[in-house]
């Protein structure tokens, strides 16, 4: 097997183990450039920064997959390449221009990123599938296209990981760019890049460059705004940028993994600005949306599975539509490369190898704390005997999560939640379990708290 084929097999396996954005950003443009006699594999990355990041974050995953694919591999080393020329670590020939990296087009492109807008043309309205979980956000996004800067400004879209926030906000940018034939200047930027640019400007005493760059555009699309929280200089600059654009009726579109009031490190003045516009959530997808997304992705890959297999995939996707991509790629790989028939039984077995089981490593205290922080009520009140509605509801959710996440017995949960009778725990769990299937907002809250538990 040649180096290129070997590395493609390795990447196909790694893509199933890491998130799609991380794979595209850090690993998609990597190359296996040499296999030494002593079993050392030399992997090249497109920049020094990428090399350091992959070396620190993904070395064990890459080495493990490479060894499983090629047993002769003993260890792995990383290098930097430029236009197919490999440059060993520490070489003074490394061709990076820090200023261009900081202020130029986004690095690590997926497909052909527009250098003027940083938008990915792949994200458009035509391939954004609308369901009950995202129809409000979609409608608000379409309204913004029709009345830029006049309606729903700012537009704040929030939701969990992999539900389509980035797709939707970039689709708005691409639609505006195409419809108005570049007469409206659009700029998309992840908040992490905005932060890096502020740091660069401070270090080089060029804050005016930031002001000129962002305050002259017509539509600012900023992704994952929660990451600027707790960074005073970045928050201050974004606050002034926000005000300058807003006062001139320029459109601002923001995404986050949570509503403004649940970003604890965000300055109050920024939070109030965000809450002054339109806030729309994208909930975790229901079964019908999952099926529609799966069928669309299969169509783009010129592949088809029968409805029973699609049902298996849909049921295995826990919350992130992004999981569908990895699952489909894995099934296609097993079918095309290993000749395995994809039927419901085989699909179930193959998918179970990559879909993570619920985390059982959390503690009851972590779950109670996460519920407490989410609803902004003291933990002592949740485990206490207060009968106020604003306390009883979080208490019932805490009981539900203690059962679902940790699989604790009802007597133990009742004891943990203020030495109650175990029938109280049973009632609370059943009430939330019944409501969650028909209440999309409640389902969203449960998912967000579960994410918070994992973070803790």
C-alpha positions in Angstrom: 0.0 0.0 0.0 1.4 3.4 -1.0 1.8 6.3 1.5 -1.1 8.3 0.0 -3.5 5.4 0.1 -2.4 4.4 3.6 -2.9 8.0 4.9 -6.4 8.2 3.3 -7.4 5.1 5.1 -6.0 6.5 8.4 -7.8 9.8 7.9 -11.1 8.0 7.1 -10.9 6.3 10.5 -9.8 9.5 12.4 -12.6 11.5 10.9 -15.0 9.2 12.8 -13.3 9.9 16.1 -13.1 13.7 16.1 -15.6 16.4 15.3 -16.0 17.5 11.7 -14.7 21.1 12.3 -11.6 19.8 14.1 -10.9 17.3 11.4 -11.3 19.9 8.6 -9.3 22.5 10.5 -6.4 20.4 11.7 -6.1 17.1 9.9 -7.7 17.3 6.5 -4.7 19.0 4.8 -2.1 16.7 6.5 0.1 14.3 4.5 2.0 11.2 5.3 5.3 12.0 3.5 7.7 9.4 4.7 7.9 6.0 6.3 11.4 5.2 7.7 13.0 1.8 8.1 12.9 2.1 11.9 9.1 2.3 11.8 8.9 6.1 12.1 6.0 7.8 10.2 6.6 11.4 9.2 3.4 13.5 9.0 3.4 17.0 7.5 1.1 19.8 8.3 0.5 23.1 6.5 1.8 25.5 9.2 3.9 25.5 12.3 0.8 26.3 14.4 -1.1 23.4 12.9 1.9 21.1 13.6 2.1 22.1 17.2 -1.6 21.7 17.7 -1.9 18.3 16.1 1.3 17.1 18.0 -0.2 18.1 21.3 -3.9 17.2 20.8 -4.1 14.3 18.3 -0.8 12.4 18.4 -2.1 9.5 20.4 -5.2 9.1 18.1 -3.1 9.3 14.9 -0.5 6.8 16.2 -3.2 4.4 17.4 -5.1 4.4 14.1 -1.8 4.3 12.1 -0.6 1.2 14.0 -4.0 -0.5 13.5 -3.7 0.1 9.8 0.0 -0.6 9.4 1.5 -2.7 12.1 5.1 -1.8 11.2 4.6 1.8 12.5 6.5 2.3 15.8 6.3 6.0 16.3 5.2 9.3 14.6 6.9 12.6 13.9 5.5 15.9 12.6 6.8 18.4 10.2 5.7 21.4 8.2 5.3 21.6 4.5 4.8 24.3 2.0 3.8 23.6 -1.6 4.7 19.9 -1.2 8.2 20.8 0.1 8.8 19.3 3.6 10.5 21.6 6.1 11.7 19.8 9.2 10.8 21.1 12.7 12.9 24.1 13.7 13.9 25.0 10.1 14.5 28.7 9.6 12.9 28.3 6.1 9.4 28.1 7.6 7.4 30.5 5.3 4.8 31.9 7.7 4.1 35.6 7.7 2.5 36.2 11.1 0.8 39.4 10.0 -0.8 37.8 7.1 -1.9 34.8 9.2 -3.5 37.2 11.7 -5.3 39.5 9.3 -5.7 37.5 6.1 -8.1 34.9 5.1 -9.1 32.2 7.6 -6.5 29.4 7.7 -7.3 25.7 7.1 -9.9 26.2 4.4 -12.8 23.8 3.8 -13.5 23.9 0.1 -12.9 27.4 -1.4 -13.4 30.0 1.3 -14.2 33.4 -0.1 -11.1 35.5 0.9 -13.2 38.7 1.0 -15.9 37.4 3.3 -14.4 34.3 4.9 -17.7 32.6 4.0 -17.8 29.0 2.9 -20.0 28.6 -0.2 -21.0 25.2 0.9 -23.3 26.7 3.5 -26.4 28.0 1.8 -30.2 28.0 2.2 -30.7 25.4 -0.5 -29.1 22.6 1.5 -30.2 23.8 5.0 -33.0 21.4 6.0 -35.8 23.0 8.0 -37.7 21.2 10.7 -39.6 22.0 13.9 -36.3 22.4 15.8 -34.9 25.2 13.6 -37.9 26.8 11.8 -38.0 29.9 14.0 -34.2 30.6 13.5 -34.6 29.9 9.7 -37.5 32.3 9.4 -35.6 35.0 11.3 -32.6 34.5 9.1 -34.7 34.8 5.9 -36.3 38.0 7.2 -32.8 39.5 7.8 -31.9 38.9 4.2 -35.0 40.8 3.1 -34.5 43.8 5.4 -30.8 44.1 6.2 -30.2 46.1 9.4 -33.8 47.0 9.8 -35.4 43.8 11.1 -34.1 41.5 13.8 -30.9 43.4 14.5 -28.9 41.9 16.1 -30.0 38.4 15.2 -28.8 36.1 18.0 -29.0 32.3 17.2 -28.1 29.8 19.9 -28.1 26.0 20.2 -26.0 23.0 21.1 -23.1 21.5 19.2 -23.8 20.2 15.7 -27.3 21.5 15.3 -26.6 23.8 12.3 -25.8 27.2 13.7 -22.7 27.9 11.6 -24.5 26.6 8.5 -27.4 29.0 9.0 -25.5 32.1 9.8 -23.1 31.6 6.9 -26.1 30.8 4.7 -27.4 34.3 5.5 -24.0 35.8 4.6 -23.8 33.9 1.3 -27.4 34.8 0.4 -26.8 38.5 1.0 -23.6 38.4 -1.0 -25.2 36.6 -4.0 -28.5 38.5 -3.9 -27.0 41.9 -3.7 -24.0 41.1 -6.0 -21.3 42.2 -3.5 -22.9 45.7 -3.1 -23.4 44.8 0.6 -20.1 44.0 2.3 -20.3 40.9 4.5 -17.7 39.5 6.9 -17.8 36.2 8.7 -15.5 35.7 11.7 -15.3 33.1 14.5 -15.0 34.9 17.8 -11.7 33.1 18.4 -10.2 34.8 15.3 -11.6 38.1 16.4 -9.8 37.7 19.7 -6.6 36.7 18.0 -6.8 39.9 15.9 -7.3 42.1 18.9 -4.3 40.5 20.6 -2.2 41.0 17.4 -3.3 44.6 17.2 -2.5 45.3 20.8 0.9 43.7 20.5 1.7 45.7 17.3 0.0 48.9 18.5 -2.4 48.8 15.6 -5.8 48.9 17.1 -6.9 51.4 14.4 -6.6 48.5 11.9 -9.2 46.6 13.8 -11.6 49.6 13.8 -11.2 50.2 10.1 -11.6 46.6 9.2 -14.8 45.9 11.1 -16.6 49.2 11.2 -16.8 49.8 7.5 -18.7 46.5 6.7 -22.4 46.2 6.2 -23.1 42.7 7.7 -21.0 41.3 10.5 -21.5 37.5 11.1 -19.7 36.3 14.3 -19.6 32.7 15.4 -19.4 31.3 18.9 -19.6 34.6 20.7 -19.4 32.8 24.1 -15.7 32.5 23.7 -15.1 36.2 24.1 -16.5 36.2 27.6 -13.9 36.9 30.2 -11.5 38.5 27.7 -11.8 42.2 28.7 -9.9 43.8 25.8 -11.8 41.7 23.2 -15.1 42.4 24.8 -14.4 46.1 24.9 -13.4 46.3 21.2 -16.4 44.1 20.2 -18.7 46.4 22.3 -17.5 49.5 20.4 -17.6 47.7 17.1 -21.2 46.5 17.8 -22.3 50.0 18.7 -20.7 51.6 15.7 -22.4 49.1 13.3 -25.7 49.2 15.1 -26.0 53.0 15.1 -25.4 53.0 11.4 -28.1 50.4 10.8 -25.6 47.7 9.8 -26.6 44.1 10.4 -25.1 42.0 13.1 -25.6 38.2 13.2 -24.3 36.2 16.2 -24.2 32.6 17.2 -23.6 31.0 20.6 -24.0 27.7 22.3 -26.4 29.3 24.8 -28.7 32.3 25.3 -27.0 35.6 26.4 -28.2 35.3 30.0 -26.5 32.0 30.3 -23.0 33.3 29.3 -21.8 34.0 32.9 -18.4 35.7 31.8 -20.0 38.1 29.4 -20.1 41.8 30.4 -23.6 43.0 31.3 -23.5 45.8 28.7 -22.9 43.3 25.9 -25.5 40.9 27.2 -28.1 43.7 27.2 -27.2 44.6 23.6 -27.6 41.0 22.5 -31.0 40.7 24.3 -32.2 43.9 22.5 -32.6 42.1 19.2 -34.1 38.8 18.0 -33.1 35.7 19.9 -33.9 32.4 18.2 -32.8 28.9 19.3 -32.1 25.8 17.3 -33.2 22.8 19.3 -31.8 19.4 19.1 -33.3 17.6 16.0 -36.4 15.4 16.2 -36.6 12.1 14.4 -38.1 13.4 11.2 -35.3 16.0 10.8 -32.6 13.4 11.4 -34.1 11.2 8.7 -34.3 14.1 6.2 -30.7 15.1 6.9 -29.4 11.5 6.6 -31.2 11.1 3.2 -29.8 14.4 1.9 -26.3 13.5 2.9 -26.6 10.1 1.3 -27.8 11.8 -1.9 -24.8 14.1 -2.0 -22.6 11.0 -1.7 -24.4 9.2 -4.5 -25.3 6.4 -2.0 -28.5 5.0 -0.7 -29.5 2.8 2.3 -32.9 1.2 2.8 -35.3 2.9 5.3 -34.6 0.4 8.0 -30.9 1.3 8.0 -31.7 5.0 7.9 -34.0 4.5 11.0 -31.1 2.8 12.8 -28.8 5.8 12.0 -31.5 8.3 13.1 -32.0 6.6 16.4 -28.3 6.4 17.1 -27.8 10.1 16.6 -28.1 11.5 20.1 -28.3 15.2 19.4 -25.8 16.5 16.9 -26.6 16.3 13.2 -22.9 16.4 12.6 -22.8 12.8 13.9 -24.7 11.7 10.8 -21.7 12.6 8.6 -19.3 10.4 10.5 -21.7 7.5 10.8 -22.6 7.6 7.1 -18.9 7.7 6.1 -18.2 4.8 8.3 -21.0 2.7 6.9 -19.9 3.5 3.3 -16.3 2.6 4.2 -17.3 -0.8 5.6 -19.4 -1.4 2.6 -17.0 -0.3 -0.1 -13.7 -1.2 1.4 -14.6 -4.3 3.4 -17.5 -5.6 1.4 -19.9 -5.8 4.3 -23.6 -5.6 3.5 -25.2 -2.7 5.2 -28.4 -4.1 6.8 -30.0 -3.0 10.1 -28.1 -5.5 12.2 -24.7 -4.7 10.7 -25.4 -1.0 10.8 -26.2 -1.3 14.5 -23.0 -3.1 15.2 -20.8 -0.7 13.2 -22.4 2.4 14.6 -22.1 1.2 18.2 -18.3 1.2 17.8 -18.2 5.0 17.4 -21.3 6.4 19.1 -20.3 7.3 22.7 -22.4 5.9 25.5 -23.7 8.3 28.2 -21.1 9.5 30.6 -21.3 7.6 33.9 -18.3 9.4 35.5 -20.2 12.4 36.8 -21.1 12.7 40.4 -24.5 13.6 41.9 -23.0 16.8 43.2 -21.9 17.8 39.6 -25.4 17.2 38.3 -27.0 19.2 41.0 -24.5 22.0 40.5 -25.1 22.1 36.8 -28.9 22.3 37.3 -28.3 25.0 39.9 -26.2 27.1 37.6 -28.5 26.7 34.6 -31.6 27.9 36.5 -29.6 30.3 38.6 -31.0 29.0 41.9 -28.9 27.9 44.9 -28.0 24.2 45.2 -29.2 24.2 48.8 -32.7 25.2 47.6 -32.8 22.4 45.1 -32.1 19.7 47.7 -34.1 21.6 50.3 -37.9 21.6 50.9 -38.9 24.9 49.3 -42.2 24.4 47.4 -41.9 27.5 45.1 -42.5 26.7 41.5 -39.1 28.2 40.4 -37.4 25.7 42.8 -39.6 22.6 42.3 -39.1 22.5 38.5 -35.2 22.5 38.7 -35.5 19.9 41.5 -37.5 17.6 39.3 -35.0 18.0 36.4 -32.1 17.2 38.8 -33.9 14.0 39.9 -34.5 13.1 36.3 -30.9 13.6 35.4 -29.6 11.7 38.4 -31.6 8.7 37.2 -30.9 9.1 33.5 -27.2 10.0 33.6 -26.0 8.0 36.6 -28.7 5.3 36.7 -29.1 5.7 40.4 -31.8 4.0 42.4 -34.9 6.0 43.4 -34.2 5.5 47.1 -30.7 6.8 46.7 -31.8 9.8 44.7 -34.5 10.6 47.3 -31.9 10.4 50.0 -29.6 12.7 48.1 -32.3 15.2 47.3 -33.1 16.1 50.9 -34.0 12.7 52.4 -37.3 12.5 50.6 -39.6 9.5 50.1 -38.5 7.4 47.1 -42.0 7.8 45.6 -41.3 11.5 45.2 -38.3 10.7 43.1 -40.3 8.3 41.0 -43.0 10.9 40.4 -40.5 13.6 39.4 -38.7 11.4 37.0 -41.8 10.1 35.3 -43.2 13.7 35.0 -40.1 15.0 33.2 -39.8 11.8 31.1 -43.4 12.2 29.9 -43.1 15.9 29.1 -39.7 15.8 27.4 -41.0 13.8 24.4 -43.6 16.5 23.5 -42.0 19.7 24.9 -39.2 20.8 22.6 -38.1 23.6 24.9 -37.8 21.2 27.8 -35.8 18.8 25.7 -33.5 21.7 24.8 -33.0 22.6 28.4 -32.2 19.0 29.3 -29.6 18.7 26.5 -27.9 22.0 27.5 -27.7 20.9 31.2 -26.1 17.6 30.0 -23.5 19.6 28.0 -22.8 21.6 31.2 -22.4 18.4 33.2 -19.8 17.2 30.7 -18.0 20.5 30.8 -17.8 20.3 34.6 
